[in-house]
Amino acid sequence: MSYTEVPGAQVPIRMWADPATVEGVAMQQLRNVATLPWIKGLAVMPDVHFGKGATVGSVIAMRGAVCPAAVGVDIGCGMSAVKTSLRADDLPGDLSRLRSRIEQAIPVGRGMHDDPVDPRRVHGFPTAGWDDFWGRFDGVAEAVKFRHERAAKQMGSLGSGNHFIEFCLDETGAVWLMLHSGSRNIGKELAEHHIEQARKLPHNQGLVDRDLAVFVADTPQMAAYRNDLFWAQEYARHNRDVMMALFQDVVRAEFRKARPTFEPVISCHHNYVAEETYEGMELLVTRKGAIRAGSGEYGIIPGSMGTGSYIVRGLGNPASFNSASHGAGRKMSRNAAKKRFSTRDLEEQTRGVECRKDSGVVDEIPGAYKPIEKVMEQQRDLVEVVAKLKQVVCVKG
């Protein structure tokens, strides 16, 4: 057993992080979550840090209830990665052209495509279920229906913050493509709508934190949330699929002589809800900054924009609800990072990586994150490493 149990009001708090190193406000959030009447388990990942309502890096298992703030506002945010036939020797000395081509093909920041992406024109994109998915948009909350055009144009776009697209090398010299994004603005608006709806419900008025408001089973509010939640999770998956297909098209064009091929894509959410069974109980498992790591299941655990990332295989540890961390995890806020670090620090910490090195991404500097190697060491009983990647190109929003 590599976790530490901390007493909680309803359930013990199982921590794969050292409790002594977790910020006080984050520990208080964990204790608050452990007071919820519906909770059946709480697992804390080594990358845990303060978040809205619930910490980032927590796995919350509840029976007959779900907390929308514990999912996060970027519903379905996650990772995709694919190994290619390219090798380090295939790369040019100057990678700036490749970064520019990626940025031209995939909108970043608040950008969107001029017209919705037609998946039938994207090489290798799986179109099954595409029309049905968009047809179900009419069933989401009335408050966001006017966003249909924007949602369609943002499909296949990166966003900002800690989202990224990377061209990586593993320790054998093989090239991997990797990206991190979610459900864009439509997921955020759906999340905020339902968080506000949950706060108004009578059964949530006595909670220690209003951000922990839940929907309970067999109510219209729960039904509406589940519908929108699972739609947004699907949007996020499609969004990454479109971007990965566009990314592969860029690579095909830039490395035409090498005729690159691609292995099956590895994809995983790390802000989402899943219906799972433990000890004979059907539970709603919320992973906020955590991936599913069932036995043999592949996952992706990224570091920061100047360090590296890991492709992993889950060990299926039920104590963590078959979960593992979603990344290195921040050790300081964005504002704190901007105050502490300069663009010169950013240049030094991202040396050897073709990426932005301006003040607009200083808050994403590697020094603002926990050491990924330590995070991996703390979860040896949750995952095994398949490949260690180091980025040579990083596109940020």
C-alpha positions in Angstrom: 0.0 0.0 0.0 1.6 3.3 -1.1 -1.2 5.6 0.0 -1.8 7.4 3.3 -5.2 7.4 4.9 -6.4 10.6 6.4 -9.6 10.5 8.5 -12.7 12.0 6.9 -16.2 12.7 8.1 -17.9 10.1 5.9 -15.0 8.2 4.3 -11.2 8.0 4.8 -9.2 10.2 2.4 -6.8 7.9 0.5 -3.8 10.0 -0.5 -1.0 9.1 -3.0 0.4 12.5 -2.1 2.3 13.3 1.1 -0.3 15.1 3.2 2.4 17.3 4.7 3.2 18.8 1.3 -0.4 19.5 0.3 -1.4 23.2 0.6 -3.8 23.9 3.4 -6.7 25.1 1.3 -6.5 22.0 -0.8 -6.6 19.8 2.3 -9.6 21.7 3.5 -11.4 21.0 0.2 -10.7 17.3 0.6 -12.1 17.3 4.1 -15.2 19.2 2.7 -15.7 16.6 0.0 -15.5 13.8 2.6 -18.5 15.3 4.4 -20.9 14.8 1.5 -23.7 12.3 2.5 -23.6 10.5 -0.8 -19.8 9.9 -0.9 -18.5 6.3 -0.9 -14.8 7.0 -1.5 -12.2 9.7 -2.1 -8.8 9.0 -3.7 -6.2 11.8 -4.0 -3.5 11.8 -6.7 0.1 12.9 -6.3 -0.5 16.0 -8.5 -3.3 17.3 -6.2 -3.8 21.1 -5.9 -6.4 23.6 -5.1 -9.4 23.9 -7.5 -12.9 25.3 -7.6 -15.0 23.3 -5.1 -13.0 20.1 -5.3 -9.2 19.8 -5.7 -7.6 19.1 -9.0 -6.2 15.6 -8.7 -9.1 14.0 -6.9 -11.3 10.9 -7.6 -14.7 11.1 -6.0 -17.0 8.1 -5.9 -20.6 8.8 -5.0 -23.8 6.7 -5.0 -26.9 8.3 -6.5 -25.3 11.8 -6.8 -22.8 13.8 -8.8 -21.1 17.2 -8.1 -20.7 19.3 -11.3 -18.0 21.4 -9.8 -16.0 18.3 -9.0 -15.9 17.6 -12.8 -14.5 21.0 -13.5 -15.6 23.6 -16.1 -13.7 22.0 -19.0 -15.8 18.9 -19.2 -14.0 16.0 -20.9 -10.6 17.7 -20.9 -8.0 15.1 -21.7 -5.1 13.8 -23.8 -4.4 12.0 -27.0 -1.1 10.6 -28.3 0.1 8.5 -31.2 3.4 6.8 -32.0 4.6 7.4 -35.6 7.1 5.6 -37.9 9.3 8.7 -37.9 12.6 8.8 -36.1 14.7 11.5 -34.7 17.0 11.3 -37.7 14.1 12.4 -39.9 13.7 15.8 -38.2 15.2 19.0 -39.7 17.6 21.1 -37.7 15.1 24.0 -37.6 11.6 23.0 -36.3 10.1 26.5 -36.5 8.4 25.7 -39.8 6.8 22.6 -38.3 5.4 24.7 -35.4 4.1 27.3 -37.8 2.3 24.7 -39.9 0.6 23.2 -36.9 -0.6 26.6 -35.8 -1.9 27.3 -39.3 -3.9 24.0 -39.3 -5.3 24.1 -35.8 -6.7 27.3 -34.2 -5.2 28.1 -30.8 -6.3 30.4 -28.0 -9.8 31.6 -28.5 -9.6 31.0 -32.2 -11.9 28.8 -34.2 -12.1 27.5 -37.8 -13.7 29.9 -40.4 -16.2 27.1 -41.2 -17.1 23.9 -39.3 -14.6 21.1 -40.0 -16.1 18.5 -42.4 -14.7 15.2 -41.0 -15.2 13.5 -44.4 -12.4 15.7 -45.7 -10.0 15.0 -42.9 -7.7 12.0 -43.7 -8.4 9.1 -41.4 -11.0 10.7 -39.2 -13.7 8.3 -37.9 -17.0 9.8 -39.0 -19.2 7.1 -37.4 -21.8 8.8 -35.1 -20.9 12.3 -36.2 -24.3 13.4 -37.5 -26.1 11.7 -34.5 -23.8 13.6 -32.1 -24.7 17.0 -33.6 -28.3 16.0 -33.8 -28.4 15.6 -30.0 -27.3 19.2 -29.6 -31.0 20.2 -29.7 -31.4 18.3 -26.4 -28.9 20.3 -24.3 -29.7 23.1 -21.9 -31.7 26.0 -23.5 -29.2 28.4 -22.0 -26.5 27.4 -24.5 -28.4 26.4 -27.7 -27.6 29.7 -29.3 -23.9 28.6 -29.2 -24.4 26.0 -31.9 -22.5 27.8 -34.6 -19.6 28.7 -32.3 -19.4 25.1 -31.0 -19.3 23.8 -34.5 -16.5 26.2 -35.5 -14.5 25.5 -32.4 -14.5 21.7 -33.0 -10.9 20.9 -33.8 -9.3 23.8 -31.9 -6.9 23.9 -29.1 -7.9 26.6 -26.6 -5.5 28.2 -24.1 -4.2 27.9 -20.6 -2.4 24.6 -20.1 -3.6 23.1 -23.4 -0.9 22.2 -25.9 0.1 20.3 -29.0 3.5 18.6 -29.0 5.9 16.8 -31.3 7.9 14.4 -29.0 10.7 11.9 -29.0 10.7 8.8 -26.8 13.9 7.3 -25.4 14.4 5.1 -28.4 14.2 8.0 -30.8 10.7 7.3 -32.1 8.5 10.4 -32.8 5.1 10.7 -31.0 2.4 13.3 -31.6 0.5 14.4 -28.4 -2.1 17.0 -27.6 -4.2 18.2 -24.6 -7.6 19.9 -24.9 -11.2 19.6 -23.9 -14.8 20.7 -24.7 -13.9 24.3 -25.4 -16.3 27.1 -24.6 -19.5 25.0 -25.0 -18.4 22.6 -22.2 -17.5 25.5 -20.0 -20.9 27.2 -20.5 -22.7 23.9 -19.9 -20.7 23.3 -16.7 -21.3 26.8 -15.3 -25.0 26.6 -16.1 -25.4 23.3 -14.2 -23.2 24.4 -11.3 -25.6 27.4 -10.8 -28.7 25.2 -11.1 -27.3 22.8 -8.4 -26.6 25.6 -6.0 -30.3 26.5 -5.9 -31.6 23.0 -4.9 -32.9 22.6 -1.3 -30.8 19.6 -0.4 -27.6 21.6 -1.1 -28.3 24.5 1.3 -26.6 23.1 4.3 -23.3 22.1 2.6 -20.0 23.3 4.0 -19.2 24.7 0.6 -21.8 25.8 -2.0 -19.5 24.8 -4.8 -20.0 21.1 -3.7 -23.7 21.3 -4.7 -24.8 18.0 -6.2 -27.6 16.6 -8.3 -29.2 13.4 -6.9 -30.6 10.4 -8.8 -34.1 10.2 -10.1 -34.6 13.9 -10.4 -35.2 16.0 -13.6 -32.1 18.1 -12.7 -29.9 15.0 -12.6 -31.3 13.8 -15.9 -30.7 17.1 -17.6 -27.1 17.3 -16.2 -26.2 13.8 -17.2 -27.5 14.4 -20.7 -25.4 17.6 -21.1 -22.4 16.1 -19.3 -22.1 13.1 -21.5 -22.7 15.2 -24.6 -19.9 17.6 -23.6 -17.5 14.6 -22.9 -18.2 13.3 -26.4 -17.6 16.8 -27.8 -14.2 16.8 -26.1 -13.3 13.4 -27.5 -14.3 14.5 -31.0 -12.4 17.7 -30.6 -9.2 15.8 -29.8 -9.9 13.3 -32.7 -10.3 16.2 -35.2 -7.1 17.9 -34.0 -5.1 14.7 -34.1 -6.3 14.0 -37.6 -5.3 17.6 -38.7 -2.0 17.2 -36.9 -1.3 13.9 -38.7 -2.1 15.7 -42.0 0.5 18.3 -41.2 3.1 15.6 -40.5 2.3 13.8 -43.7 2.8 17.0 -45.7 6.0 18.1 -43.9 7.6 14.6 -44.0 6.3 13.5 -47.3 9.5 11.7 -48.3 9.5 9.6 -45.1 5.9 8.5 -45.7 5.0 8.5 -42.0 2.5 5.9 -40.6 0.7 6.1 -37.3 -0.2 3.5 -34.7 -3.6 3.5 -33.0 -4.3 6.7 -31.0 -4.3 6.6 -27.2 -6.9 8.9 -25.8 -8.1 9.5 -22.2 -10.3 12.1 -20.4 -9.1 13.5 -17.1 -12.1 15.8 -16.2 -15.1 13.6 -16.4 -17.7 11.3 -14.8 -18.0 7.5 -15.4 -20.5 4.9 -14.2 -18.5 2.2 -12.5 -19.1 -0.7 -10.1 -17.0 -1.3 -6.9 -17.8 -3.8 -4.2 -21.1 -4.5 -5.9 -22.2 -0.9 -5.8 -23.0 1.1 -8.9 -21.2 4.5 -8.4 -20.7 7.7 -10.3 -17.0 8.2 -10.3 -15.8 11.8 -10.9 -12.2 12.2 -12.0 -11.1 15.9 -11.8 -7.4 15.9 -12.9 -7.2 12.1 -12.9 -7.2 9.4 -15.6 -8.7 6.0 -15.5 -6.0 3.4 -15.0 -7.8 0.0 -15.1 -5.7 -3.1 -15.6 -4.0 -2.9 -19.0 -5.6 0.4 -20.0 -3.3 2.9 -21.6 -3.1 6.5 -20.4 -1.1 9.7 -20.8 0.5 11.7 -18.0 2.1 14.9 -19.2 4.6 17.1 -17.5 5.2 20.7 -18.3 6.2 22.4 -21.5 9.9 21.9 -20.9 10.2 18.6 -19.1 8.5 15.5 -20.5 5.5 13.1 -20.4 4.7 9.5 -19.9 2.7 6.9 -21.7 1.5 4.5 -19.1 -0.5 1.2 -18.6 -2.9 1.0 -15.7 -2.4 -1.6 -12.9 -6.1 -1.6 -11.9 -5.7 -0.6 -8.3 -9.3 -0.6 -6.8 -8.1 1.5 -3.8 -7.7 4.4 -6.2 -10.9 3.5 -8.1 -8.7 2.4 -11.0 -7.2 5.9 -11.3 -3.9 7.7 -11.6 -2.7 11.3 -11.9 -3.4 13.4 -15.0 -0.1 15.3 -15.0 2.6 17.0 -12.9 0.1 19.4 -11.3 0.7 23.0 -10.5 2.7 24.0 -7.4 1.9 27.7 -7.7 -0.9 29.7 -9.2 -0.7 31.4 -12.6 -0.4 34.9 -10.9 2.3 33.7 -8.6 4.2 32.2 -11.6 4.0 35.5 -13.5 5.3 37.4 -10.5 8.2 35.0 -9.8 9.4 34.2 -13.3 10.6 36.2 -16.3 10.8 35.5 -20.1 14.5 34.8 -19.5 13.6 32.1 -17.0 11.1 30.7 -19.6 13.8 30.6 -22.3 16.2 28.8 -20.0 13.7 26.2 -18.8 12.4 25.4 -22.3 15.9 25.3 -23.9 15.9 22.8 -26.8 12.1 23.1 -27.3 10.6 25.0 -30.3 7.8 26.9 -28.6 6.6 30.3 -27.6 8.9 32.0 -25.1 7.1 35.3 -24.5 5.3 36.8 -21.5 2.0 35.4 -22.6 3.0 31.9 -21.5 5.2 32.6 -18.5 2.4 31.2 -16.3 3.0 27.8 -18.0 6.7 27.8 -17.2 8.0 24.4 -16.0 9.0 25.9 -12.7 5.3 26.5 -11.9 4.7 22.7 -11.9 5.6 19.8 -9.6 8.5 17.6 -10.7 6.8 14.9 -13.0 9.4 12.3 -11.9 8.3 12.6 -8.3 4.7 12.4 -9.3 5.4 9.2 -11.2 7.3 7.7 -8.2 4.4 8.3 -5.9 2.0 6.2 -8.0 4.1 3.1 -8.8 1.2 1.0 -7.6 -1.2 2.7 -10.0 0.5 2.6 -13.4 3.6 1.2 -15.2 5.6 3.3 -17.7 5.3 2.3 -21.3 7.3 5.2 -22.8 8.9 8.4 -21.6 8.5 11.3 -24.1 10.4 14.6 -24.4 8.9 17.4 -26.5 10.9 19.1 -29.2 8.0 21.2 -30.4 5.3 22.7 -28.2 2.4 24.7 -29.4 0.5 26.7 -26.7 -2.7 28.7 -26.9 
